[in-house]
Amino acid sequence: MSHPRHQLNDVIHAPVRFSIMATLASCDKAEFAFVRETVEVSDSTLSKQVSQLEAAGYVEVTKGYVGKRPRTWLSISEEGRAAFAEHCAALRAIAANTLGEALP
């Protein structure tokens, strides 16, 4: 049996991308500014990380307007939700292995 670390998703594993996915997994969609503030990163950092998640098919980006102001909304795709769940399961398995116990 292989170590659960082999199940970690390299795209999601980076701390900022993991935080973005966690934020988006808890809602239908979120405004770019909300995610930026929640994850505590700059616009450029969030944009770069979201681009990588979007290229992997994990995040969907929608642009539009509220009144005359441009807005960007982010949402997790079904593929992204599944990948995030698998990544979290791998993290739990690693922790359980280390602690010698089963985690929920």
N, CA, C and O atoms as CSV, one atom per row, in Angstrom:
chain,resi,resn,atom,element,x,y,z
A,1,MET,N,N,0.853,-1.193,0.000
A,1,MET,CA,C,0.000,0.000,0.000
A,1,MET,C,C,0.887,1.240,0.000
A,1,MET,O,O,1.843,1.312,0.771
A,2,SER,N,N,0.587,2.203,-0.843
A,2,SER,CA,C,1.431,3.390,-0.937
A,2,SER,C,C,1.014,4.435,0.102
A,2,SER,O,O,-0.109,4.441,0.606
A,3,HIS,N,N,1.952,5.297,0.391
A,3,HIS,CA,C,1.705,6.368,1.364
A,3,HIS,C,C,0.650,7.332,0.813
A,3,HIS,O,O,0.646,7.622,-0.383
A,4,PRO,N,N,-0.243,7.828,1.673
A,4,PRO,CA,C,-1.319,8.710,1.198
A,4,PRO,C,C,-0.826,10.015,0.573
A,4,PRO,O,O,-1.592,10.696,-0.110
A,5,ARG,N,N,0.434,10.371,0.794
A,5,ARG,CA,C,0.941,11.623,0.186
A,5,ARG,C,C,0.887,11.564,-1.331
A,5,ARG,O,O,0.830,12.596,-1.999
A,6,HIS,N,N,0.904,10.347,-1.873
A,6,HIS,CA,C,0.844,10.187,-3.325
A,6,HIS,C,C,-0.535,10.576,-3.879
A,6,HIS,O,O,-0.695,10.743,-5.088
A,7,GLN,N,N,-1.516,10.718,-3.000
A,7,GLN,CA,C,-2.857,11.119,-3.411
A,7,GLN,C,C,-3.051,12.635,-3.352
A,7,GLN,O,O,-4.089,13.145,-3.774
A,8,LEU,N,N,-2.046,13.360,-2.826
A,8,LEU,CA,C,-2.159,14.819,-2.766
A,8,LEU,C,C,-2.174,15.393,-4.178
A,8,LEU,O,O,-1.496,14.891,-5.074
A,9,ASN,N,N,-2.950,16.441,-4.361
A,9,ASN,CA,C,-3.085,17.094,-5.652
A,9,ASN,C,C,-2.088,18.247,-5.709
A,9,ASN,O,O,-2.203,19.198,-4.936
A,10,ASP,N,N,-1.116,18.179,-6.609
A,10,ASP,CA,C,-0.073,19.202,-6.683
A,10,ASP,C,C,-0.618,20.588,-7.005
A,10,ASP,O,O,-0.055,21.590,-6.565
A,11,VAL,N,N,-1.699,20.655,-7.760
A,11,VAL,CA,C,-2.283,21.961,-8.093
A,11,VAL,C,C,-2.916,22.581,-6.850
A,11,VAL,O,O,-2.757,23.777,-6.607
A,12,ILE,N,N,-3.618,21.793,-6.077
A,12,ILE,CA,C,-4.336,22.298,-4.905
A,12,ILE,C,C,-3.414,22.455,-3.697
A,12,ILE,O,O,-3.697,23.271,-2.819
A,13,HIS,N,N,-2.329,21.702,-3.629
A,13,HIS,CA,C,-1.511,21.624,-2.421
A,13,HIS,C,C,-0.862,22.941,-2.003
A,13,HIS,O,O,-0.637,23.151,-0.812
A,14,ALA,N,N,-0.560,23.819,-2.932
A,14,ALA,CA,C,0.053,25.106,-2.577
A,14,ALA,C,C,-0.862,25.849,-1.609
A,14,ALA,O,O,-2.072,25.898,-1.830
A,15,PRO,N,N,-0.310,26.429,-0.540
A,15,PRO,CA,C,-1.147,27.033,0.509
A,15,PRO,C,C,-2.195,28.043,0.029
A,15,PRO,O,O,-3.336,28.010,0.489
A,16,VAL,N,N,-1.827,28.926,-0.877
A,16,VAL,CA,C,-2.793,29.926,-1.344
A,16,VAL,C,C,-3.884,29.256,-2.168
A,16,VAL,O,O,-5.062,29.569,-1.998
A,17,ARG,N,N,-3.512,28.340,-3.057
A,17,ARG,CA,C,-4.524,27.660,-3.859
A,17,ARG,C,C,-5.427,26.790,-2.989
A,17,ARG,O,O,-6.631,26.715,-3.231
A,18,PHE,N,N,-4.860,26.137,-1.986
A,18,PHE,CA,C,-5.667,25.348,-1.052
A,18,PHE,C,C,-6.676,26.260,-0.342
A,18,PHE,O,O,-7.844,25.900,-0.195
A,19,SER,N,N,-6.225,27.427,0.092
A,19,SER,CA,C,-7.108,28.381,0.776
A,19,SER,C,C,-8.215,28.891,-0.138
A,19,SER,O,O,-9.352,29.063,0.300
A,20,ILE,N,N,-7.890,29.132,-1.396
A,20,ILE,CA,C,-8.896,29.566,-2.378
A,20,ILE,C,C,-9.945,28.469,-2.554
A,20,ILE,O,O,-11.146,28.739,-2.530
A,21,MET,N,N,-9.485,27.242,-2.730
A,21,MET,CA,C,-10.412,26.125,-2.926
A,21,MET,C,C,-11.299,25.936,-1.698
A,21,MET,O,O,-12.498,25.692,-1.834
A,22,ALA,N,N,-10.728,26.045,-0.513
A,22,ALA,CA,C,-11.511,25.902,0.718
A,22,ALA,C,C,-12.573,26.987,0.805
A,22,ALA,O,O,-13.708,26.719,1.199
A,23,THR,N,N,-12.214,28.194,0.443
A,23,THR,CA,C,-13.170,29.306,0.471
A,23,THR,C,C,-14.300,29.055,-0.518
A,23,THR,O,O,-15.471,29.231,-0.183
A,24,LEU,N,N,-13.954,28.644,-1.733
A,24,LEU,CA,C,-14.972,28.438,-2.766
A,24,LEU,C,C,-15.814,27.190,-2.526
A,24,LEU,O,O,-16.960,27.123,-2.972
A,25,ALA,N,N,-15.263,26.208,-1.830
A,25,ALA,CA,C,-16.017,24.975,-1.554
A,25,ALA,C,C,-17.183,25.239,-0.606
A,25,ALA,O,O,-18.118,24.442,-0.530
A,26,SER,N,N,-17.128,26.345,0.107
A,26,SER,CA,C,-18.168,26.636,1.097
A,26,SER,C,C,-19.291,27.522,0.564
A,26,SER,O,O,-20.174,27.922,1.322
A,27,CYS,N,N,-19.266,27.835,-0.744
A,27,CYS,CA,C,-20.305,28.712,-1.296
A,27,CYS,C,C,-20.546,28.381,-2.762
A,27,CYS,O,O,-19.775,27.640,-3.372
A,28,ASP,N,N,-21.613,28.931,-3.322
A,28,ASP,CA,C,-21.905,28.730,-4.745
A,28,ASP,C,C,-20.953,29.531,-5.622
A,28,ASP,O,O,-20.402,29.017,-6.596
A,29,LYS,N,N,-20.770,30.796,-5.260
A,29,LYS,CA,C,-19.822,31.662,-5.955
A,29,LYS,C,C,-19.443,32.791,-5.009
A,29,LYS,O,O,-20.171,33.103,-4.067
A,30,ALA,N,N,-18.300,33.393,-5.275
A,30,ALA,CA,C,-17.819,34.476,-4.416
A,30,ALA,C,C,-17.180,35.549,-5.279
A,30,ALA,O,O,-16.553,35.256,-6.297
A,31,GLU,N,N,-17.346,36.780,-4.862
A,31,GLU,CA,C,-16.728,37.877,-5.578
A,31,GLU,C,C,-15.215,37.846,-5.354
A,31,GLU,O,O,-14.743,37.482,-4.277
A,32,PHE,N,N,-14.483,38.223,-6.361
A,32,PHE,CA,C,-13.018,38.231,-6.319
A,32,PHE,C,C,-12.518,38.930,-5.060
A,32,PHE,O,O,-11.643,38.412,-4.366
A,33,ALA,N,N,-13.070,40.103,-4.765
A,33,ALA,CA,C,-12.613,40.888,-3.604
A,33,ALA,C,C,-12.836,40.134,-2.294
A,33,ALA,O,O,-12.008,40.209,-1.387
A,34,PHE,N,N,-13.951,39.407,-2.192
A,34,PHE,CA,C,-14.231,38.629,-0.987
A,34,PHE,C,C,-13.174,37.544,-0.796
A,34,PHE,O,O,-12.667,37.352,0.309
A,35,VAL,N,N,-12.846,36.840,-1.873
A,35,VAL,CA,C,-11.844,35.779,-1.792
A,35,VAL,C,C,-10.487,36.385,-1.452
A,35,VAL,O,O,-9.758,35.848,-0.618
A,36,ARG,N,N,-10.148,37.491,-2.090
A,36,ARG,CA,C,-8.872,38.173,-1.813
A,36,ARG,C,C,-8.753,38.518,-0.332
A,36,ARG,O,O,-7.716,38.266,0.283
A,37,GLU,N,N,-9.804,39.090,0.241
A,37,GLU,CA,C,-9.775,39.469,1.653
A,37,GLU,C,C,-9.759,38.253,2.564
A,37,GLU,O,O,-9.066,38.253,3.581
A,38,THR,N,N,-10.506,37.225,2.216
A,38,THR,CA,C,-10.572,36.012,3.037
A,38,THR,C,C,-9.226,35.291,3.072
A,38,THR,O,O,-8.785,34.835,4.127
A,39,VAL,N,N,-8.585,35.193,1.921
A,39,VAL,CA,C,-7.322,34.472,1.802
A,39,VAL,C,C,-6.134,35.363,2.183
A,39,VAL,O,O,-5.030,34.870,2.415
A,40,GLU,N,N,-6.369,36.666,2.244
A,40,GLU,CA,C,-5.358,37.655,2.642
A,40,GLU,C,C,-4.161,37.676,1.695
A,40,GLU,O,O,-3.015,37.476,2.097
A,41,VAL,N,N,-4.473,37.928,0.415
A,41,VAL,CA,C,-3.437,38.068,-0.604
A,41,VAL,C,C,-3.723,39.302,-1.445
A,41,VAL,O,O,-4.800,39.890,-1.349
A,42,SER,N,N,-2.761,39.692,-2.265
A,42,SER,CA,C,-2.939,40.834,-3.161
A,42,SER,C,C,-3.764,40.418,-4.378
A,42,SER,O,O,-3.945,39.230,-4.645
A,43,ASP,N,N,-4.261,41.416,-5.108
A,43,ASP,CA,C,-5.001,41.146,-6.349
A,43,ASP,C,C,-4.174,40.304,-7.318
A,43,ASP,O,O,-4.667,39.335,-7.894
A,44,SER,N,N,-2.907,40.691,-7.489
A,44,SER,CA,C,-2.070,39.988,-8.469
A,44,SER,C,C,-1.799,38.546,-8.046
A,44,SER,O,O,-1.792,37.647,-8.888
A,45,THR,N,N,-1.578,38.317,-6.758
A,45,THR,CA,C,-1.354,36.951,-6.281
A,45,THR,C,C,-2.599,36.104,-6.485
A,45,THR,O,O,-2.513,34.975,-6.970
A,46,LEU,N,N,-3.759,36.645,-6.117
A,46,LEU,CA,C,-4.998,35.896,-6.291
A,46,LEU,C,C,-5.243,35.608,-7.765
A,46,LEU,O,O,-5.616,34.491,-8.126
A,47,SER,N,N,-5.040,36.587,-8.603
A,47,SER,CA,C,-5.257,36.420,-10.041
A,47,SER,C,C,-4.374,35.304,-10.598
A,47,SER,O,O,-4.846,34.462,-11.362
A,48,LYS,N,N,-3.110,35.294,-10.224
A,48,LYS,CA,C,-2.173,34.270,-10.704
A,48,LYS,C,C,-2.595,32.881,-10.236
A,48,LYS,O,O,-2.591,31.934,-11.023
A,49,GLN,N,N,-2.958,32.751,-8.963
A,49,GLN,CA,C,-3.335,31.455,-8.419
A,49,GLN,C,C,-4.668,30.965,-9.003
A,49,GLN,O,O,-4.830,29.776,-9.277
A,50,VAL,N,N,-5.608,31.880,-9.190
A,50,VAL,CA,C,-6.894,31.514,-9.786
A,50,VAL,C,C,-6.682,31.058,-11.233
A,50,VAL,O,O,-7.350,30.132,-11.695
A,51,SER,N,N,-5.767,31.697,-11.939
A,51,SER,CA,C,-5.475,31.288,-13.320
A,51,SER,C,C,-4.989,29.844,-13.371
A,51,SER,O,O,-5.364,29.101,-14.278
A,52,GLN,N,N,-4.171,29.441,-12.424
A,52,GLN,CA,C,-3.684,28.066,-12.386
A,52,GLN,C,C,-4.814,27.092,-12.065
A,52,GLN,O,O,-4.903,26.014,-12.653
A,53,LEU,N,N,-5.678,27.483,-11.124
A,53,LEU,CA,C,-6.824,26.632,-10.779
A,53,LEU,C,C,-7.811,26.551,-11.945
A,53,LEU,O,O,-8.398,25.498,-12.193
A,54,GLU,N,N,-7.989,27.650,-12.651
A,54,GLU,CA,C,-8.886,27.675,-13.807
A,54,GLU,C,C,-8.328,26.790,-14.931
A,54,GLU,O,O,-9.076,26.053,-15.573
A,55,ALA,N,N,-7.027,26.866,-15.162
A,55,ALA,CA,C,-6.395,26.049,-16.208
A,55,ALA,C,C,-6.544,24.556,-15.911
A,55,ALA,O,O,-6.627,23.741,-16.830
A,56,ALA,N,N,-6.577,24.204,-14.628
A,56,ALA,CA,C,-6.747,22.807,-14.229
A,56,ALA,C,C,-8.214,22.381,-14.291
A,56,ALA,O,O,-8.524,21.198,-14.151
A,57,GLY,N,N,-9.114,23.343,-14.500
A,57,GLY,CA,C,-10.541,23.031,-14.564
A,57,GLY,C,C,-11.216,23.000,-13.204
A,57,GLY,O,O,-12.339,22.511,-13.081
A,58,TYR,N,N,-10.541,23.518,-12.179
A,58,TYR,CA,C,-11.067,23.463,-10.815
A,58,TYR,C,C,-11.891,24.683,-10.424
A,58,TYR,O,O,-12.744,24.599,-9.540
A,59,VAL,N,N,-11.643,25.814,-11.072
A,59,VAL,CA,C,-12.332,27.061,-10.744
A,59,VAL,C,C,-12.882,27.672,-12.023
A,59,VAL,O,O,-12.246,27.625,-13.076
A,60,GLU,N,N,-14.068,28.242,-11.913
A,60,GLU,CA,C,-14.687,28.952,-13.032
A,60,GLU,C,C,-14.714,30.437,-12.702
A,60,GLU,O,O,-15.045,30.830,-11.583
A,61,VAL,N,N,-14.364,31.256,-13.684
A,61,VAL,CA,C,-14.311,32.706,-13.524
A,61,VAL,C,C,-15.393,33.321,-14.395
A,61,VAL,O,O,-15.476,33.039,-15.590
A,62,THR,N,N,-16.220,34.165,-13.790
A,62,THR,CA,C,-17.291,34.852,-14.507
A,62,THR,C,C,-17.106,36.347,-14.317
A,62,THR,O,O,-16.932,36.825,-13.196
A,63,LYS,N,N,-17.144,37.073,-15.410
A,63,LYS,CA,C,-17.009,38.531,-15.335
A,63,LYS,C,C,-18.337,39.167,-15.703
A,63,LYS,O,O,-19.082,38.661,-16.542
A,64,GLY,N,N,-18.611,40.285,-15.058
A,64,GLY,CA,C,-19.846,40.994,-15.326
A,64,GLY,C,C,-19.806,42.379,-14.701
A,64,GLY,O,O,-18.739,42.891,-14.363
A,65,TYR,N,N,-20.954,42.965,-14.555
A,65,TYR,CA,C,-21.055,44.318,-14.004
A,65,TYR,C,C,-22.112,44.365,-12.922
A,65,TYR,O,O,-23.130,43.675,-12.988
A,66,VAL,N,N,-21.852,45.183,-11.935
A,66,VAL,CA,C,-22.850,45.565,-10.940
A,66,VAL,C,C,-22.991,47.064,-11.135
A,66,VAL,O,O,-22.113,47.839,-10.757
A,67,GLY,N,N,-24.105,47.460,-11.730
A,67,GLY,CA,C,-24.225,48.853,-12.166
A,67,GLY,C,C,-23.220,49.066,-13.279
A,67,GLY,O,O,-23.212,48.329,-14.265
A,68,LYS,N,N,-22.371,50.074,-13.126
A,68,LYS,CA,C,-21.343,50.343,-14.129
A,68,LYS,C,C,-19.978,49.814,-13.709
A,68,LYS,O,O,-18.986,50.014,-14.410
A,69,ARG,N,N,-19.930,49.137,-12.560
A,69,ARG,CA,C,-18.647,48.659,-12.051
A,69,ARG,C,C,-18.396,47.201,-12.470
A,69,ARG,O,O,-19.255,46.338,-12.286
A,70,PRO,N,N,-17.221,46.945,-13.029
A,70,PRO,CA,C,-16.898,45.575,-13.409
A,70,PRO,C,C,-16.683,44.697,-12.162
A,70,PRO,O,O,-16.146,45.159,-11.155
A,71,ARG,N,N,-17.096,43.468,-12.241
A,71,ARG,CA,C,-16.942,42.522,-11.134
A,71,ARG,C,C,-16.493,41.177,-11.686
A,71,ARG,O,O,-16.788,40.823,-12.828
A,72,THR,N,N,-15.778,40.440,-10.855
A,72,THR,CA,C,-15.356,39.087,-11.190
A,72,THR,C,C,-15.829,38.168,-10.088
A,72,THR,O,O,-15.615,38.435,-8.905
A,73,TRP,N,N,-16.482,37.067,-10.486
A,73,TRP,CA,C,-16.957,36.067,-9.529
A,73,TRP,C,C,-16.206,34.777,-9.771
A,73,TRP,O,O,-15.883,34.427,-10.906
A,74,LEU,N,N,-15.937,34.082,-8.693
A,74,LEU,CA,C,-15.234,32.806,-8.751
A,74,LEU,C,C,-16.143,31.725,-8.194
A,74,LEU,O,O,-16.885,31.952,-7.238
A,75,SER,N,N,-16.078,30.552,-8.797
A,75,SER,CA,C,-16.833,29.409,-8.278
A,75,SER,C,C,-16.015,28.147,-8.511
A,75,SER,O,O,-15.201,28.075,-9.431
A,76,ILE,N,N,-16.246,27.168,-7.670
A,76,ILE,CA,C,-15.550,25.887,-7.798
A,76,ILE,C,C,-16.356,25.017,-8.766
A,76,ILE,O,O,-17.582,24.950,-8.678
A,77,SER,N,N,-15.667,24.365,-9.673
A,77,SER,CA,C,-16.342,23.472,-10.627
A,77,SER,C,C,-16.625,22.133,-9.949
A,77,SER,O,O,-16.113,21.856,-8.865
A,78,GLU,N,N,-17.436,21.316,-10.591
A,78,GLU,CA,C,-17.695,19.968,-10.044
A,78,GLU,C,C,-16.390,19.172,-9.975
A,78,GLU,O,O,-16.136,18.467,-8.999
A,79,GLU,N,N,-15.576,19.293,-11.007
A,79,GLU,CA,C,-14.274,18.617,-11.010
A,79,GLU,C,C,-13.394,19.140,-9.866
A,79,GLU,O,O,-12.692,18.375,-9.205
A,80,GLY,N,N,-13.447,20.449,-9.650
A,80,GLY,CA,C,-12.678,21.059,-8.571
A,80,GLY,C,C,-13.151,20.607,-7.207
A,80,GLY,O,O,-12.343,20.365,-6.310
A,81,ARG,N,N,-14.465,20.494,-7.049
A,81,ARG,CA,C,-15.031,20.039,-5.768
A,81,ARG,C,C,-14.580,18.609,-5.466
A,81,ARG,O,O,-14.233,18.291,-4.329
A,82,ALA,N,N,-14.586,17.755,-6.480
A,82,ALA,CA,C,-14.149,16.364,-6.300
A,82,ALA,C,C,-12.650,16.300,-5.991
A,82,ALA,O,O,-12.231,15.551,-5.108
A,83,ALA,N,N,-11.852,17.075,-6.706
A,83,ALA,CA,C,-10.407,17.088,-6.484
A,83,ALA,C,C,-10.083,17.606,-5.084
A,83,ALA,O,O,-9.190,17.086,-4.415
A,84,PHE,N,N,-10.813,18.631,-4.646
A,84,PHE,CA,C,-10.591,19.186,-3.305
A,84,PHE,C,C,-10.951,18.161,-2.231
A,84,PHE,O,O,-10.232,18.017,-1.242
A,85,ALA,N,N,-12.052,17.455,-2.423
A,85,ALA,CA,C,-12.465,16.421,-1.458
A,85,ALA,C,C,-11.411,15.318,-1.381
A,85,ALA,O,O,-11.076,14.862,-0.288
A,86,GLU,N,N,-10.889,14.888,-2.518
A,86,GLU,CA,C,-9.853,13.853,-2.541
A,86,GLU,C,C,-8.573,14.335,-1.867
A,86,GLU,O,O,-7.920,13.579,-1.148
A,87,HIS,N,N,-8.219,15.588,-2.101
A,87,HIS,CA,C,-7.018,16.164,-1.489
A,87,HIS,C,C,-7.177,16.214,0.031
A,87,HIS,O,O,-6.253,15.859,0.763
A,88,CYS,N,N,-8.333,16.648,0.501
A,88,CYS,CA,C,-8.597,16.708,1.949
A,88,CYS,C,C,-8.570,15.306,2.561
A,88,CYS,O,O,-8.075,15.121,3.673
A,89,ALA,N,N,-9.097,14.333,1.841
A,89,ALA,CA,C,-9.074,12.944,2.332
A,89,ALA,C,C,-7.629,12.455,2.461
A,89,ALA,O,O,-7.297,11.750,3.414
A,90,ALA,N,N,-6.778,12.822,1.516
A,90,ALA,CA,C,-5.365,12.440,1.586
A,90,ALA,C,C,-4.687,13.094,2.787
A,90,ALA,O,O,-3.888,12.457,3.475
A,91,LEU,N,N,-5.003,14.361,3.039
A,91,LEU,CA,C,-4.436,15.048,4.208
A,91,LEU,C,C,-4.864,14.361,5.509
A,91,LEU,O,O,-4.057,14.177,6.420
A,92,ARG,N,N,-6.146,13.985,5.583
A,92,ARG,CA,C,-6.637,13.285,6.773
A,92,ARG,C,C,-5.943,11.940,6.941
A,92,ARG,O,O,-5.611,11.545,8.058
A,93,ALA,N,N,-5.725,11.239,5.833
A,93,ALA,CA,C,-5.058,9.939,5.889
A,93,ALA,C,C,-3.606,10.089,6.348
A,93,ALA,O,O,-3.111,9.265,7.117
A,94,ILE,N,N,-2.934,11.119,5.887
A,94,ILE,CA,C,-1.557,11.368,6.318
A,94,ILE,C,C,-1.531,11.651,7.814
A,94,ILE,O,O,-0.702,11.100,8.539
A,95,ALA,N,N,-2.434,12.505,8.275
A,95,ALA,CA,C,-2.487,12.839,9.698
A,95,ALA,C,C,-2.815,11.602,10.532
A,95,ALA,O,O,-2.232,11.398,11.596
A,96,ALA,N,N,-3.730,10.791,10.058
A,96,ALA,CA,C,-4.104,9.577,10.788
A,96,ALA,C,C,-2.927,8.609,10.849
A,96,ALA,O,O,-2.698,7.971,11.876
A,97,ASN,N,N,-2.186,8.501,9.760
A,97,ASN,CA,C,-1.006,7.648,9.701
A,97,ASN,C,C,0.024,8.092,10.728
A,97,ASN,O,O,0.611,7.275,11.437
A,98,THR,N,N,0.230,9.393,10.794
A,98,THR,CA,C,1.222,9.961,11.708
A,98,THR,C,C,0.793,9.772,13.155
A,98,THR,O,O,1.610,9.453,14.019
A,99,LEU,N,N,-0.482,9.970,13.408
A,99,LEU,CA,C,-0.985,9.862,14.775
A,99,LEU,C,C,-1.294,8.423,15.164
A,99,LEU,O,O,-1.515,8.126,16.338
A,100,GLY,N,N,-1.309,7.528,14.177
A,100,GLY,CA,C,-1.610,6.140,14.446
A,100,GLY,C,C,-3.057,5.898,14.801
A,100,GLY,O,O,-3.382,4.963,15.534
A,101,GLU,N,N,-3.924,6.743,14.280
A,101,GLU,CA,C,-5.353,6.608,14.569
A,101,GLU,C,C,-6.175,7.032,13.367
A,101,GLU,O,O,-5.670,7.672,12.444
A,102,ALA,N,N,-7.416,6.675,13.392
A,102,ALA,CA,C,-8.324,7.088,12.316
A,102,ALA,C,C,-8.911,8.444,12.644
A,102,ALA,O,O,-9.291,8.708,13.785
A,103,LEU,N,N,-8.983,9.303,11.641
A,103,LEU,CA,C,-9.612,10.620,11.784
A,103,LEU,C,C,-10.921,10.602,11.017
A,103,LEU,O,O,-11.068,9.837,10.064
A,104,PRO,N,N,-11.861,11.421,11.411
A,104,PRO,CA,C,-13.136,11.473,10.688
A,104,PRO,C,C,-12.978,11.991,9.280
A,104,PRO,O,O,-13.961,12.092,8.546
